[in-house]
Amino acid sequence: MEGYVRQNGRPGIRNTVQVIFMVECASHVAKKIAEGFPCHDVQYFGFSGCYPSDYGYRLVKNLATHSNVGGVLIISLGCENFDRRRLEQEVRESGRPCHTLVIQENKGTTNTITLGKQLVAEMLEQLADTPRCILNWSDLVVGTICGGSDGTSGITGNPAVGRAFDQLLEKGATCIFEESGELLGCEQHMMSRAASSQARDAIEVAMTKAERYYSLMGLGSFSKEGANKFLI
């Protein structure tokens, strides 16, 4: 199993080019650029708000410098508050090629899309020479997302993923799951498997918070009583 060498020493299993929009008004341009490469690993994402946000910046920066990312193209409208120049500098400092296009400075949407496709094509050629390395199981960080819960999730999909996680963890990989609200009623089961008392307490705090949040927002997916009966 091989991966791609990164400057910080953490290898990636992919070598994708990310087209990142700095505001929702630029999202359609980023999407059009990314869609121009259906046979390559080119994706797009971004920050939709027009206002400054430390959390938003940290989120975008961490995704832009993720170990699976090889190059970045930043798409800015021009009048948003996101610090695009700082982001470009930090991405470049991470050892990745990075370019910024400002729609208002490139005479509009069509020109920016054309220029963006040219830059992505150049980065793809550059990334073809990225050094490779042998991956260890401990290099893997595997995450899961909700696949659409239904009445069979608790007896089919979820247990299957759990068994896969058990095997990956035994080999030294790191596994992450989200959506704690889907696990209401499973607190005791998770806490019994905690690696330390600190981890057990953290699970309890997280699940208490999730139960309160889901109750206030009316977002519960299944009954807590049903989950408890299933575990018993």
ChimeraX attribute file (.defattr): number of C-alpha atoms within 10 A of each C-alpha:
attribute: neighborCount
match mode: 1-to-1
recipient: residues
	/A:1	8
	/A:2	13
	/A:3	21
	/A:4	22
	/A:5	21
	/A:6	22
	/A:7	11
	/A:8	9
	/A:9	9
	/A:10	15
	/A:11	22
	/A:12	23
	/A:13	19
	/A:14	14
	/A:15	21
	/A:16	21
	/A:17	27
	/A:18	26
	/A:19	28
	/A:20	26
	/A:21	28
	/A:22	29
	/A:23	21
	/A:24	17
	/A:25	18
	/A:26	23
	/A:27	22
	/A:28	15
	/A:29	27
	/A:30	29
	/A:31	17
	/A:32	18
	/A:33	25
	/A:34	25
	/A:35	15
	/A:36	16
	/A:37	14
	/A:38	9
	/A:39	7
	/A:40	14
	/A:41	14
	/A:42	22
	/A:43	19
	/A:44	21
	/A:45	18
	/A:46	23
	/A:47	19
	/A:48	16
	/A:49	15
	/A:50	14
	/A:51	11
	/A:52	12
	/A:53	14
	/A:54	8
	/A:55	9
	/A:56	17
	/A:57	19
	/A:58	12
	/A:59	13
	/A:60	18
	/A:61	16
	/A:62	12
	/A:63	16
	/A:64	29
	/A:65	22
	/A:66	17
	/A:67	22
	/A:68	21
	/A:69	22
	/A:70	27
	/A:71	25
	/A:72	27
	/A:73	26
	/A:74	25
	/A:75	28
	/A:76	28
	/A:77	21
	/A:78	17
	/A:79	12
	/A:80	18
	/A:81	14
	/A:82	23
	/A:83	13
	/A:84	20
	/A:85	12
	/A:86	12
	/A:87	20
	/A:88	21
	/A:89	12
	/A:90	16
	/A:91	21
	/A:92	16
	/A:93	13
	/A:94	16
	/A:95	14
	/A:96	21
	/A:97	17
	/A:98	25
	/A:99	20
	/A:100	19
	/A:101	20
	/A:102	19
	/A:103	21
	/A:104	13
	/A:105	12
	/A:106	14
	/A:107	10
	/A:108	13
	/A:109	17
	/A:110	13
	/A:111	13
	/A:112	22
	/A:113	23
	/A:114	14
	/A:115	14
	/A:116	25
	/A:117	19
	/A:118	12
	/A:119	18
	/A:120	24
	/A:121	17
	/A:122	11
	/A:123	21
	/A:124	18
	/A:125	10
	/A:126	13
	/A:127	18
	/A:128	10
	/A:129	8
	/A:130	14
	/A:131	10
	/A:132	14
	/A:133	15
	/A:134	11
	/A:135	17
	/A:136	14
	/A:137	14
	/A:138	12
	/A:139	16
	/A:140	19
	/A:141	15
	/A:142	13
	/A:143	11
	/A:144	12
	/A:145	9
	/A:146	10
	/A:147	9
	/A:148	6
	/A:149	13
	/A:150	10
	/A:151	9
	/A:152	9
	/A:153	13
	/A:154	15
	/A:155	10
	/A:156	10
	/A:157	13
	/A:158	15
	/A:159	12
	/A:160	13
	/A:161	12
	/A:162	13
	/A:163	11
	/A:164	12
	/A:165	20
	/A:166	13
	/A:167	11
	/A:168	18
	/A:169	17
	/A:170	10
	/A:171	13
	/A:172	14
	/A:173	17
	/A:174	16
	/A:175	16
	/A:176	10
	/A:177	13
	/A:178	11
	/A:179	11
	/A:180	17
	/A:181	21
	/A:182	22
	/A:183	19
	/A:184	23
	/A:185	21
	/A:186	16
	/A:187	17
	/A:188	15
	/A:189	12
	/A:190	14
	/A:191	17
	/A:192	11
	/A:193	10
	/A:194	15
	/A:195	9
	/A:196	11
	/A:197	11
	/A:198	10
	/A:199	14
	/A:200	18
	/A:201	13
	/A:202	14
	/A:203	18
	/A:204	16
	/A:205	11
	/A:206	14
	/A:207	20
	/A:208	15
	/A:209	14
	/A:210	19
	/A:211	20
	/A:212	12
	/A:213	14
	/A:214	16
	/A:215	12
	/A:216	10
	/A:217	9
	/A:218	9
	/A:219	12
	/A:220	16
	/A:221	14
	/A:222	16
	/A:223	11
	/A:224	16
	/A:225	10
	/A:226	11
	/A:227	16
	/A:228	15
	/A:229	9
	/A:230	12
	/A:231	10
	/A:232	5
